[in-house]
Amino acid sequence: QLQASGGGLVQAGGSLRLSCAASGSVLSFNAMAWYRQGPGKTRDLVAAIRSGSSTNYADSVKGRFTISRGNAKNTVYLQMNSLTPDDTAVYYCNAGLYRYPGNYWGQGTLVTVSS
């Protein structure tokens, strides 16, 4: 069970930090990622991180977003800075044993950026 939190309403130029934690799992997810789905759009990769801290970002968020793993097992964060209205979307946490997208999805957390 992946639980995502931290979404909300923010003005353009602001910041938010999303959190995701897997509860009740004995598995260790080596790949965790954030995806997002804007209105009328497909669900696309935002950022991913693998064990060993290898990261991958969508071009549209490079330099603004940072994905990181928490000290607790199976936790991941997404620090989002310099937000724009184009970042408005439902953000989904994803986890996989070895790769992304994995088989496990969180419920989504809504991020709304006002202009």
Long-range contacts (C-beta under 8 A, 24 or more apart in sequence): 1-25, 2-93, 2-94, 2-95, 2-104, 2-105, 2-106, 2-107, 3-93, 3-106, 3-107, 4-91, 4-92, 4-93, 4-106, 4-107, 4-108, 4-109, 5-109, 6-78, 6-109, 7-90, 7-91, 7-109, 7-110, 7-111, 7-112, 8-110, 8-111, 8-112, 9-112, 9-113, 9-114, 10-83, 10-111, 10-112, 10-113, 10-114, 11-113, 11-114, 12-83, 12-84, 12-85, 12-113, 12-114, 12-115, 13-82, 13-83, 14-83, 14-113, 15-79, 15-80, 15-81, 15-82, 15-83, 16-80, 16-83, 16-111, 17-77, 17-78, 17-79, 17-80, 18-77, 18-78, 18-80, 18-91, 18-93, 18-109, 18-111, 19-70, 19-75, 19-76, 19-77, 20-75, 20-76, 20-77, 20-78, 20-93, 20-95, 20-106, 21-70, 21-72, 21-74, 21-75, 22-73, 22-74, 22-75, 22-95, 22-104, 25-74, 27-74, 27-97, 28-73, 28-74, 28-97, 29-74, 29-95, 29-96, 29-97, 29-102, 29-104, 30-96, 30-97, 30-98, 31-95, 31-96, 31-97, 31-98, 31-99, 31-100, 31-102, 32-67, 32-69, 32-74, 32-76, 32-93, 32-94, 32-95, 32-96, 32-100, 32-102, 33-67, 33-76, 33-93, 33-94, 33-95, 33-96, 33-100, 33-101, 33-102, 34-67, 34-76, 34-78, 34-91, 34-92, 34-93, 34-94, 35-91, 35-92, 35-94, 35-101, 36-87, 36-89, 36-90, 36-91, 36-92, 36-111, 37-89, 37-90, 37-92, 37-108, 38-86, 38-88, 38-89, 38-90, 39-88, 39-89, 41-89, 43-92, 45-100, 45-101, 46-78, 46-91, 47-78, 48-100, 49-76, 50-99, 50-100, 60-86, 61-87, 80-111, 83-111, 83-113, 84-113, 85-113, 85-114, 85-115, 86-113, 87-111, 87-113, 88-112, 88-113
